[in-house]
Amino acid sequence: MRFSIFLLLLMLLVSCTEERINEVHIGFIGPQTARATNLGIAPGQAMQLAIKQYNTSRKEGEPKLILHLADDQWDASRSVPLYNQLRTEFDIDAVFISNSNGTIALKDHLLKDNLIAINPLNNDEELRENTNNTYFIAKRTEQANKVIANRLLQLGKKKVAIFRPDYNFFVVAAQTIKDELAPRGIQVDIIPTKLNQRDYTLELSMLKDEGIEAYGFFGYVELGFAMRQARDLGITAPFFGCTEVLDEKFYTYSEGAISGIEFSYFTRLDGNPTLANEFFENFRLEYGQTPPSDWPPMQAYDAMNIFISCIRDINDLGLSKNELTNHLNNKLQNIKNYAGICGFLNMNTNKSIQGINFNLYQLTNKGETEKVFTQYP
């Protein structure tokens, strides 16, 4: 009888051991090569740093965290194949992804697999309305670009033209500015561009004749050629852009014409400077250099640490792997006053974080910026 009880207890112990989640696997789909690598390399490193700090200090019973990088080369068509590869090879429990169009592409797959995704870089209404099981621990595109709209109002500009490619973030950014300014009687022309386009003289000549008073260049490094061509045509109107203008190729392609451009940006000074400076020093010690742009690794670091806070107790609660997604949903929906390096962050009911507030900066010289205009929502 005693032997039977011993066997039963042993079987229960083995069963509990098998249910224990010893490792949590996460994928990060982001550009490591080709285009927009500032939205993949440094964010991936920031997440690896957060995971290393957690893994080396985690308490007994807390699961080990493992990150798997997948290079989408900033091509949304690669998102689903890479997601499937991560599922097959590593049986990932969640996925981080930075490409907006790619985030939308995962919609049905996440629902079918009962998996959550986190976008640690981009966050706008279109994304929130066209995704499933997805959280956005990132700046709000609308807020970031209302800063530019208000700057144009401050400067009294009446005619504005914005160049942008057909990519979610730039489409939303340009439309946000138009929606803010048009009701005030300000003309805003949105000029679609092609990927890898290098000649903009025809469009610029027409806009110059039209008397455009301010130009927005929302897109990739090829728009540097447009800036140079604008100045060559005698256009002296001010330039506006977004954080991509910090890419050195913008400066090279524009032959310096980009200097003076004002753009929506977020730095360690806009978040929690004390925590942010500590993060950047740890980043430098880990990787031997600092990132080219503050906000992508800052957001990614906060997003990963928020995720880590959600999985620490999964074994104390006795959760199985099948219960992990429901647990993550409950935890993420209830993020309140999280003290991150970006500031105090709160999750809204629409699965969108609030508390990362972009301001207006100016590129004064190659790689040098200064704050021009501060706005909070």
N, C-alpha and C positions, 0 to 999 in steps of 0.2 A: 504493500500500500504506500509506504513512504517512498519507495523507489519510483512508483508511478507518479506521485506528486512531484518528485524531483525532476522527472522527465518532462512533465507538463510545464513546470516553471522554466526549465531549460529551453523548451520550445518557444515559450512566450518571450524569453530573453533574446533568443535568436531572431524571432520575428520583429521585435522592437529594434534590434540592431540593424536589420535589413531595411527598415523603414526610415532610419535616420538619414538625413540629407547632409552628407559630409562635404559635398562640393556643389556650388552654384556656378553654372556656366553662362556667360553673357557674350553676345556678339556685338561688335561695333562695325557698322557699315559706313565707311567714310573715305574721302579721297586721300590716298597716300602718295599717289603719283598723278601726272597729267595736269589737271586743272583744279583751282580752288583748294590747294593742299593745306592752306591755313585753316580750313574747316575740317581737316582730317588728321594731320600729323600731330600738331600741338594738343588738340582735344584728346586724341588717343593717348598721348603721353600723360596728360593730366589725369585721365581716368586710371591709367596704369599706376600712377603715383598714389592716387587715393586708395587703390586696391592693395598696393604694397604696404602702405601705412596701416591699413586694416588687418591684412593677413599677418603682419608681424606683431600685432598687439591684441589680436582677438582673444576672447576668453574661451575657456574650455566649453565645448558644446556649440560654439558659433561656427557656422560652415565656412570652409575656405572658398574664396571667390577667384574665378579664373576668367580672364578676358581674351576673346579671340578677335583679331582684327581682320577685316575683309575690305579690300581696296575696290571701291566702285568707280574710281577715276572721275567722280562727279558726273556720272552718267546714270540717269534714273532707270534706264533699261537693264542695268546690271543688278538692281536692288533685289528683285525676286529670285533670280538664280543664285545670288550670293546668300540670301536668306535661306533658301532650300539647302545649300551646301553646308551652312552653319548648323542647320537642324540635323542633317544626315551625319555629318562628321563629328559634331560635338554635343548634339542633343541639348542645345542651348535652352535656358529657362526664361530668357528675356533678350530683347535686342535693342541696342541704341542705334540710331541712324540720323545723319545730319542733313541729307539731301531732302528738300521739301517734296519735290515730285516723286522721289523714291519712297518717301513716307506714305504718300497717298497710294502708291502702287502696292503696298503691303496690306492694304485694308482687309481684303477678304481672306488672305492667308492667315493673318493674326486671329481672325474670328474663327476660322476652321480649326486652327491648332490650339485655340484657347491660350494664347500667349500675349504678353504686353510688349509694347514698344515705347521707347522714350526718345524724343527728339530734344537733344540738349543745346541746340543752336537756333532753331527757327520756330516761330509760333505766330500764327495769324488765324483769322476767322475761317478762311477757306480751308486751311489745314484741319482745323478742329471739326468742321462740318463734313469733311470728306474722309475721315479716318475712323477706324474701330480700335478699341483696346489700346489707345495711344495717349501718352501724356507729353506735355510740352513744358519742360523745365528750361525755359529760354526767354529772351526778351520778346516783347510783342512788337511785331513789324509795324502795326498801326501807330503805336506810341512813338516808336523810333523815328517815323517819318512825319508825324505831326510837328516834331521839333523843326524840321526843315520848312514845313508849310508856315509855321509861325515866324520863322526867320524871314521868309519872303514877304510876309505881311509887314514885319517890322521895317524892312528895307523899302517898302512901298512899290514892289515890282507888280506890273499889270499884265505882262505877257511872259509866259514861261514855256520852255520846251524841255521835255524829258526823253532822252534816249534810253531804251531798255530792250533786252532780248526777251524771248518768250519763255521765261522761267518764273515759277510761282512767286518767289520772294520779290523779284524786281517788278513783276506785274502788280502785286499788291502794294508795293512801296510807291510806285508811280501813281496808281489809282487813288491811294490814300491822300496824297498831296492834291490831286485834282479835286477829290471830293471835299477837301477842306477849303480850297480856294475858289472853286467855281461859284458857289453860292454868294460869294463876296464880289462877284463880277470880274474876277481875274481869269484871263484866258490861259489855259494849260493845254498845250499840244503834246500828245504822247507819240513818240516816234519809234516804231518797232525796228529792231536791228536783227541781223543774221549772225549766227555764231561764226566766229573767225572773220567777220567783215572788217576790212581795213580802210576802205575809202568812203568817207562821209561828206565829201565836198558838195555834192549835189544837194543833199538835205540841208546842210549848213548854209549854203548860198541862198536857198529859198527862205530859210528862217531869218537870216540877216536882213533880207529885203523886207520881211514882214515886221521887222522891228522888235524881235524877241529881246527881252531885257534880262533874262537869267536862263542858264542852261543846266539841266540835270543830266549827269552821266551815270546811270544806274546799271551796272553790268560788269563784264569781265575786262581783262587787261587790254583787249583790242580797242576799247574806247579811249585809250591813251592817244591813239592815232587821231581820233576825232578832236581831241583837245588841241593837239598841235595844229591840225588843219583849220580849226576855228580861229586860233590866233593868227595863222598865216593869212586868213581871209580878212583880217582887221577887226574881228569880233573882240570887243573888250568887256563884254558883259560878264558878271561873276559866274563861277562854276559851283555846282553842288553835286554831292555823290553819297555813297554809302561806304562801309568799312573796307570794301575791296580795294579802294584807292590806295591803301597802305602797301599793296603788293609792289615790289620794286620794279616790276615790268611796266606798271602804269607810268612810273616816272621815266623809265627808259623810252617807252614808246611815245610818250608825249614830249620827249626832249626837254623836260623841265616845265612845260606849259601847265602842268597840273598844280604847280606851286600856287598856294592861295586858295585852293578849293576848300569849301566847307562841307563837312559830312557828319552824319549821325554816328556817334561812337560811344563806347563805354570803357572806362579804364578803372584801374584799382582805386583811383581817387573818388570814383562815383559809387563804389561799393563800400565794403568795410576795409579801409586802408590798412589797418593793423594786421588783420587776418590775411588780406591779399598780399601784402609785402612778405609775410612769412611763407605763403604759398610759392611766390615767385623765387624766393631764395632757395627753398627746397627743390623747386623745379630746376634751378640753375645747378645746384649741387648734384642732382640726379642725372641731368642730361648735358651738362657742360655749356649750356647756353640758355638764354631767355627767349620766349616766343616772339614772333614778329608783331603780333597783335594781342592786346590784353584779353578782350572779351571772350574769344572762343574757348581758350583753356579754362578761364574762370568759370564760365557757365558749365562746361563739361565736368569740372572738378566738383562743383556744387551738386550737379545732377547725379554723379556717381555716389557722392557721400550721402545724398538723400536715399538713393537706392540701398546703400549699405545699411542705413538706419532701419530700413524696412525688412531686412532679412536676418538681422542679428538673433531674433528670438524664435526663429522657425522650429528649432529643435526643442526649445523649452515648451513650445505649444504642441509638440508631437505631430507636426504637420507631415503629410506625405507629399511626394513630388506633384501629384495630381491636384493637391490643394494649394499649391504655391501661388498660382495666378490670382485666385480669389483673395488670398492673404495680401498680395502686393497691391491689388486694387483697393482694398480697404485701407491699407496704410497710406498709399499715395494720395487718396482722396482726402485724407485728413491731415495733410502737412500744414501746420500752422506755426508762424513765427520761427521758422527754421533760420538759425543764425549762420548764414553762409558767407563766403568771401565776397559775394555779389550784394550782400545786404540781408535784410530780413525777408524771407520768402514765404508766401502763402499760396496754397492750391485753391483755385476757384472751382466752382461746381462744373465748369466746362473743361476740366482737366488741363487747365492752363495756369502756369505759375504767375504770380504777380509780385513785383518788388525789384525787378531789374529795369532801371530807368535810364535810357540813353539820353545824351546831351549833344550839343553841337560843338564840333572841334574844327580847327583849321590846320591843313597841312602847310606848315610854314617853309619847310625845306624837305629834302629827301629824308624820310624817316623821322621827321621832327613835327610835333603837333602842339597846339595850345587850345585851351577851351575858349569858345567864343560866346556861347549862349547856353543857359541852363534852363531846363523846363521839366517839371514833374507833372504827372497826370492828375 
